[in-house]
Amino acid sequence: MPDYRELYAIMFRATEQAARILLAAQRECEELYLASDPPPLELFPSEEDQSEESYPPTP
């Protein structure tokens, strides 16, 4: 009969290792993101600005 405690321990260790790997990858990606240059900002006119530009209608 299999030793269920040993099977559980193997699965638990593998789960912990997987979680550590994922956490390390997340941290690495966050550091790369924070170290990169921010994207350029592009401003778009608001709906209010657009409506003011079209009114009053020019003859």
C-alpha positions as CSV (number, residue, x, y, z in Angstrom):
1,M,0.0,0.0,0.0
2,P,1.4,3.5,-0.9
3,D,2.6,5.8,1.8
4,Y,0.0,8.6,1.4
5,R,2.0,11.0,3.7
6,E,5.0,10.7,1.4
7,L,2.8,11.2,-1.7
8,Y,1.3,14.3,-0.1
9,A,4.7,15.6,0.9
10,I,5.9,15.2,-2.7
11,M,2.9,17.0,-4.1
12,F,3.2,19.8,-1.5
13,R,6.9,20.4,-2.2
14,A,6.2,20.5,-6.0
15,T,3.3,23.0,-5.4
16,E,5.5,25.2,-3.2
17,Q,8.3,25.1,-5.9
18,A,5.9,26.0,-8.6
19,A,4.5,29.0,-6.6
20,R,8.1,30.2,-6.0
21,I,8.9,30.0,-9.7
22,L,5.8,31.9,-10.6
23,L,6.4,34.6,-8.0
24,A,10.0,35.0,-9.2
25,A,8.8,35.4,-12.8
26,Q,6.2,38.0,-11.7
27,R,8.8,40.0,-9.9
28,E,11.1,39.9,-12.8
29,C,8.4,41.1,-15.2
30,E,7.4,43.9,-12.8
31,E,11.0,45.1,-12.5
32,L,11.4,45.1,-16.3
33,Y,8.1,47.0,-16.7
34,L,9.1,49.6,-14.1
35,A,12.6,50.0,-15.6
36,S,11.2,50.6,-19.1
37,D,10.4,54.0,-20.6
38,P,6.8,55.0,-20.2
39,P,4.8,55.1,-23.4
40,P,4.2,58.6,-24.8
41,L,1.0,60.3,-23.7
42,E,-1.5,61.2,-26.4
43,L,-4.3,63.6,-25.4
44,F,-7.6,63.4,-27.1
45,P,-10.2,66.2,-27.0
46,S,-13.1,65.6,-24.7
47,E,-16.6,65.4,-25.9
48,E,-17.2,68.9,-24.4
49,D,-14.2,70.3,-26.3
50,Q,-15.4,68.7,-29.5
51,S,-18.9,70.1,-29.1
52,E,-17.6,73.6,-28.4
53,E,-15.5,73.5,-31.6
54,S,-18.5,72.8,-33.8
55,Y,-20.8,75.4,-32.1
56,P,-21.8,78.0,-33.0
57,P,-21.9,77.0,-36.6
58,T,-20.0,79.3,-38.9
59,P,-22.0,80.9,-41.7
